[in-house]
């Protein structure tokens, strides 16, 4: 009985997270070979073989060190680490639900692409299950059935799903591999055995990102160097992902400090490397190595800290709202300044009316 209560309580601490959904009819049309002659099915077939190989089929196997390590994590560190497991598990489970539904909906339209989505949902389910088992070491577990029944959806247009998910998978790769490499150099900071699995884990993220790269290339207008809207959207999604990660991680810097990492250095490294990877496909990306880029990002951190501080104050709500206005205005101004910094013209693909795809 207590176990069941703990599971439900753990799920509710996520505050009924939002999951992504999209216009599945539009996705079916986008990946219908008869309606979209730009689809390079040979690339998707090669990717399908890669996913079928299932390199990590036997990778996520726990051992006796997990429970013992969890018993040694106490106090504030324990609370911070449990929150990390909760959020990571929910993110992986969200991906599982989206990919599973896309695999189901595209089954008749494009069996190859549908099967890739289904195999990606397999990967995400495996990750979520591994994280959930890790939470059991802390006498907690997410009730994934509760999350499934009570999830709230955030709607994205199909092309927005492609942009955002590509970036999410690639930034996930750089986060996991950077943490893994740091802990390999500093084994004394190895808080919990789950990080030892990150090298192979991040390869799942990388393969998922490669699949979304192929999908973006199948819709020429999404990554065309000649399309100003594509350039704006690519920069917008890059900055949305980078700023969100930068702000969120600095609010939880205690986790990275526990692992012996500098949160700012870690975030800047991940953003720069993700941006270099993304520049191979996106026609324009932010110039993250411009001297002013991270100066402005750090100012956002300061303002966000002030905003968070207002939420915990004892001032009347009307006064807190009034105090928030200038802070939010400054943050919006900074974000616009970052967005309108001169971008890097990038991308590996050109499109024109005479050739389908060309380097």
C-alpha positions as CSV (number, residue, x, y, z in Angstrom):
1,X,0.0,0.0,0.0
2,X,2.8,2.4,1.0
3,X,4.6,1.6,-2.2
4,X,1.6,2.4,-4.3
5,X,1.1,5.7,-2.5
6,X,4.7,6.6,-3.0
7,X,4.5,6.0,-6.7
8,X,1.5,8.2,-7.1
9,X,3.0,11.0,-5.0
10,X,6.2,10.8,-7.1
11,X,4.2,11.2,-10.3
12,X,2.3,14.2,-9.0
13,X,5.5,16.0,-8.1
14,X,6.0,16.5,-11.9
15,X,2.8,18.6,-11.7
16,X,1.1,16.8,-14.6
17,X,3.8,17.5,-17.3
18,X,3.0,18.5,-20.8
19,X,3.6,16.2,-23.7
20,X,4.1,17.1,-27.3
21,X,1.5,16.4,-30.0
22,X,1.1,17.5,-33.6
23,X,-1.1,17.4,-36.7
24,X,-0.7,13.7,-37.5
25,X,-2.6,14.1,-40.8
26,X,-0.1,16.7,-42.0
27,X,2.8,14.4,-40.9
28,X,1.2,11.6,-42.9
29,X,1.2,13.8,-46.0
30,X,4.7,15.0,-45.4
31,X,6.1,11.4,-45.3
32,X,3.9,10.0,-48.1
33,X,6.3,9.0,-50.9
34,X,3.6,9.6,-53.5
35,X,3.0,13.2,-52.4
36,X,6.5,14.1,-51.4
37,X,9.0,13.2,-54.1
38,X,11.8,14.8,-52.1
39,X,11.8,11.8,-49.7
40,X,15.2,10.0,-50.0
41,X,13.9,6.5,-49.0
42,X,17.4,5.0,-49.4
43,X,18.6,7.2,-46.5
44,X,15.6,6.1,-44.4
45,X,16.2,2.5,-45.3
46,X,19.8,2.7,-44.2
47,X,18.7,4.4,-40.9
48,X,16.2,1.6,-40.4
49,X,18.9,-1.0,-40.6
50,X,20.9,1.0,-38.0
51,X,18.0,1.1,-35.6
52,X,17.2,-2.6,-36.1
53,X,20.8,-3.5,-35.1
54,X,19.8,-2.3,-31.6
55,X,23.4,-1.7,-30.3
56,X,22.1,-1.1,-26.7
57,X,19.8,-4.1,-26.4
58,X,21.9,-5.5,-23.6
59,X,23.5,-2.3,-22.4
60,X,21.0,-1.2,-19.7
61,X,21.6,-3.9,-17.2
62,X,21.8,-2.9,-13.5
63,X,24.2,-4.4,-10.9
64,X,24.5,-4.4,-7.2
65,X,26.3,-1.0,-7.1
66,X,23.2,1.0,-7.8
67,X,21.3,0.4,-4.5
68,X,24.5,0.9,-2.4
69,X,25.4,4.1,-4.1
70,X,21.8,5.5,-3.6
71,X,22.1,4.8,0.2
72,X,25.2,7.0,0.3
73,X,23.4,10.0,-1.3
74,X,21.8,11.9,1.5
75,X,20.5,15.4,2.5
76,X,20.1,18.1,-0.2
77,X,22.1,16.1,-2.7
78,X,19.6,13.3,-2.5
79,X,16.6,15.7,-3.1
80,X,18.4,17.3,-6.1
81,X,19.3,13.9,-7.6
82,X,15.8,12.5,-7.3
83,X,14.5,15.6,-9.1
84,X,17.0,15.0,-11.8
85,X,15.8,11.4,-12.2
86,X,12.2,12.5,-12.2
87,X,12.6,15.1,-14.9
88,X,14.8,12.9,-17.0
89,X,12.4,9.9,-16.8
90,X,9.4,12.2,-17.7
91,X,11.3,13.6,-20.7
92,X,12.1,10.1,-22.0
93,X,8.6,8.9,-21.4
94,X,7.3,11.9,-23.3
95,X,9.4,11.0,-26.3
96,X,8.2,7.4,-26.1
97,X,4.6,8.5,-26.3
98,X,5.2,10.8,-29.3
99,X,7.3,8.4,-31.3
100,X,4.9,5.5,-30.6
101,X,1.9,7.5,-31.9
102,X,3.8,8.6,-35.0
103,X,4.8,5.0,-35.7
104,X,1.2,3.9,-35.4
105,X,-0.1,6.8,-37.6
106,X,2.5,6.4,-40.4
107,X,2.2,2.6,-40.6
108,X,0.2,2.6,-43.9
109,X,1.6,5.9,-45.3
110,X,5.3,5.1,-45.0
111,X,6.2,1.7,-43.3
112,X,9.9,2.4,-43.2
113,X,9.6,5.8,-41.4
114,X,6.9,4.3,-39.2
115,X,9.1,1.5,-38.1
116,X,11.9,3.9,-37.3
117,X,9.6,5.8,-35.1
118,X,8.5,2.6,-33.4
119,X,12.1,1.6,-32.8
120,X,12.9,5.1,-31.4
121,X,9.9,4.7,-29.0
122,X,11.6,1.4,-27.9
123,X,14.8,3.3,-27.1
124,X,12.9,6.0,-25.2
125,X,10.9,3.4,-23.2
126,X,14.1,1.6,-22.3
127,X,15.6,4.9,-21.1
128,X,12.5,5.8,-19.1
129,X,12.4,2.3,-17.5
130,X,16.0,2.4,-16.6
131,X,15.6,5.8,-14.9
132,X,12.4,4.6,-13.1
133,X,14.3,1.6,-11.8
134,X,17.0,4.0,-10.5
135,X,14.3,5.9,-8.7
136,X,13.4,2.6,-6.9
137,X,16.8,2.7,-5.3
138,X,15.6,5.9,-3.6
139,X,12.3,4.1,-2.6
140,X,10.4,6.1,-5.2
141,X,9.0,5.5,-8.7
142,X,7.0,7.4,-11.2
143,X,3.6,6.0,-11.9
144,X,3.9,6.1,-15.7
145,X,0.3,4.9,-16.0
146,X,-0.8,8.0,-14.0
147,X,1.2,10.2,-16.3
148,X,-0.3,8.6,-19.4
149,X,-3.8,9.2,-18.2
150,X,-3.3,12.7,-16.9
151,X,-0.9,14.2,-19.4
152,X,-1.5,17.6,-20.9
153,X,-0.6,18.2,-24.6
154,X,1.4,21.1,-26.1
155,X,0.5,21.3,-29.8
156,X,3.3,21.9,-32.3
157,X,3.1,22.1,-36.1
158,X,4.9,19.2,-37.8
159,X,7.8,21.3,-38.9
160,X,8.2,22.7,-35.4
161,X,8.3,19.2,-34.1
162,X,11.1,18.4,-36.5
163,X,13.2,21.4,-35.5
164,X,12.6,21.1,-31.8
165,X,13.1,17.3,-31.6
166,X,16.2,17.4,-33.8
167,X,17.7,20.0,-31.4
168,X,16.5,18.1,-28.3
169,X,18.2,14.9,-29.4
170,X,21.5,16.5,-30.4
171,X,21.7,18.6,-27.3
172,X,20.9,15.5,-25.3
173,X,23.9,13.8,-27.0
174,X,26.3,16.6,-26.0
175,X,25.0,16.7,-22.5
176,X,25.4,13.0,-21.9
177,X,28.7,12.6,-23.5
178,X,30.1,15.7,-21.8
179,X,29.0,14.4,-18.3
180,X,30.4,10.9,-19.1
181,X,33.8,12.2,-20.2
182,X,34.1,14.5,-17.2
183,X,33.4,11.6,-14.8
184,X,35.8,9.3,-16.6
185,X,38.5,11.9,-15.9
186,X,37.2,12.5,-12.4
187,X,36.1,9.1,-11.0
188,X,35.9,10.4,-7.5
189,X,32.9,12.5,-8.6
190,X,31.0,9.5,-9.8
191,X,27.9,10.1,-7.7
192,X,25.8,7.2,-8.9
193,X,26.4,4.3,-11.5
194,X,23.8,5.6,-14.0
195,X,26.4,8.0,-15.4
196,X,28.6,5.1,-16.4
197,X,25.9,4.2,-19.0
198,X,25.9,7.6,-20.7
199,X,28.5,6.8,-23.4
200,X,26.2,4.3,-25.1
201,X,23.1,6.1,-24.0
202,X,24.1,9.2,-25.9
203,X,24.6,7.2,-29.1
204,X,20.8,6.5,-29.0
205,X,20.3,10.3,-28.8
206,X,22.7,10.8,-31.7
207,X,21.0,8.3,-33.9
208,X,17.6,9.8,-33.2
209,X,19.0,13.2,-34.1
210,X,20.4,11.8,-37.4
211,X,16.9,10.5,-38.3
212,X,15.4,13.9,-37.7
213,X,18.1,15.4,-39.8
214,X,17.1,13.1,-42.7
215,X,13.5,14.2,-42.2
216,X,14.4,17.9,-42.3
217,X,16.3,17.3,-45.5
218,X,13.2,15.6,-47.0
219,X,11.4,18.9,-46.7
220,X,13.7,21.3,-48.7
221,X,12.0,24.5,-47.5
222,X,12.8,23.7,-43.8
223,X,16.6,23.9,-44.2
224,X,17.0,25.9,-47.4
225,X,19.7,28.5,-47.5
226,X,17.5,30.6,-49.9
227,X,14.5,30.7,-47.6
228,X,14.6,33.6,-45.1
229,X,11.7,32.1,-43.1
230,X,13.6,28.8,-42.6
231,X,16.7,30.8,-41.4
232,X,14.6,32.7,-38.9
233,X,12.9,29.6,-37.6
234,X,16.1,27.7,-37.3
235,X,17.7,30.5,-35.3
236,X,14.5,30.9,-33.2
237,X,14.5,27.2,-32.2
238,X,18.2,27.1,-31.5
239,X,17.9,30.0,-29.1
240,X,14.8,28.7,-27.5
241,X,16.5,25.4,-26.7
242,X,19.8,27.1,-25.7
243,X,18.2,29.7,-23.4
244,X,15.9,27.2,-21.8
245,X,18.7,24.9,-21.0
246,X,21.0,27.7,-19.7
247,X,18.3,29.1,-17.4
248,X,17.1,25.7,-16.1
249,X,20.5,24.3,-15.4
250,X,21.6,27.3,-13.5
251,X,18.6,27.0,-11.3
252,X,19.8,23.5,-10.5
253,X,23.5,24.1,-10.5
254,X,23.9,22.1,-7.2
255,X,23.6,18.9,-9.2
256,X,26.5,19.7,-11.5
257,X,28.6,21.0,-8.6
258,X,28.0,17.7,-6.8
259,X,29.5,16.0,-9.9
260,X,32.5,18.3,-9.7
261,X,31.4,20.4,-12.7
262,X,31.2,24.1,-13.3
263,X,27.6,24.7,-14.5
264,X,28.4,27.7,-16.6
265,X,31.4,26.0,-18.3
266,X,29.4,22.8,-18.9
267,X,26.4,24.7,-20.4
268,X,28.6,26.8,-22.7
269,X,30.5,23.8,-23.9
270,X,27.3,21.9,-24.7
271,X,25.7,24.9,-26.5
272,X,28.8,25.5,-28.6
273,X,29.2,21.9,-29.6
274,X,25.5,21.5,-30.3
275,X,25.6,24.6,-32.4
276,X,28.5,23.3,-34.5
277,X,26.6,20.1,-35.1
278,X,23.4,21.9,-36.0
279,X,25.2,24.2,-38.4
280,X,25.8,21.2,-40.7
281,X,22.0,21.1,-41.4
282,X,20.4,24.4,-40.4
283,X,20.9,27.3,-42.9
284,X,21.6,29.7,-40.1
285,X,22.5,29.4,-36.5
286,X,23.3,31.8,-33.7
287,X,26.9,32.9,-33.3
288,X,27.5,31.4,-29.9
289,X,31.2,32.2,-29.8
290,X,30.6,35.9,-30.3
291,X,32.1,37.7,-27.2
292,X,28.7,39.2,-26.3
293,X,26.6,36.0,-26.6
294,X,27.3,34.5,-23.2
295,X,27.6,37.9,-21.6
296,X,24.0,38.5,-22.4
297,X,23.1,34.9,-21.5
298,X,24.7,35.5,-18.1
299,X,22.6,38.6,-17.6
300,X,19.5,36.5,-18.3
301,X,20.7,34.2,-15.4
302,X,20.9,37.2,-13.1
303,X,17.5,38.5,-14.0
304,X,15.9,35.0,-13.8
305,X,17.4,34.7,-10.3
306,X,15.7,38.0,-9.3
307,X,12.4,36.7,-10.8
308,X,12.6,33.5,-8.8
309,X,13.4,35.4,-5.7
310,X,10.3,37.4,-6.0
311,X,8.2,34.2,-6.0
312,X,9.5,33.3,-2.6
313,X,9.1,36.7,-1.0
314,X,6.4,37.6,1.5
315,X,5.3,40.8,-0.4
316,X,1.7,41.1,-1.5
317,X,0.9,39.4,-4.8
318,X,0.0,42.8,-6.5
319,X,3.4,44.1,-5.5
320,X,5.3,41.1,-6.7
321,X,3.5,41.3,-10.0
322,X,4.5,45.0,-10.3
323,X,8.1,44.1,-9.5
324,X,8.1,41.4,-12.1
325,X,7.2,43.6,-15.0
326,X,10.5,45.5,-15.4
327,X,12.5,42.3,-14.9
328,X,10.5,40.4,-17.6
329,X,10.9,43.4,-19.9
330,X,14.6,43.4,-19.4
331,X,14.7,39.7,-20.1
332,X,12.6,40.1,-23.3
333,X,14.9,42.9,-24.5
334,X,18.0,40.7,-23.9
335,X,16.5,37.8,-25.8
336,X,15.7,40.1,-28.7
337,X,19.2,41.4,-28.7
338,X,20.6,37.9,-28.7
339,X,18.3,36.9,-31.6
340,X,19.2,39.9,-33.7
341,X,23.0,39.3,-33.3
342,X,24.6,38.6,-36.6
343,X,24.1,34.8,-37.2
344,X,26.4,32.3,-38.8
345,X,25.3,31.4,-42.4
346,X,25.6,27.6,-42.4
347,X,24.0,24.4,-43.7
348,X,25.3,21.6,-46.0
349,X,22.4,21.5,-48.4
350,X,21.3,23.7,-51.2
351,X,17.9,23.4,-53.0
352,X,16.8,24.7,-56.4
353,X,14.1,24.0,-58.9
354,X,16.3,21.8,-61.1
355,X,18.0,19.5,-58.7
356,X,16.4,17.7,-55.8
357,X,19.2,17.7,-53.3
358,X,22.8,18.7,-53.9
359,X,25.9,19.4,-51.8
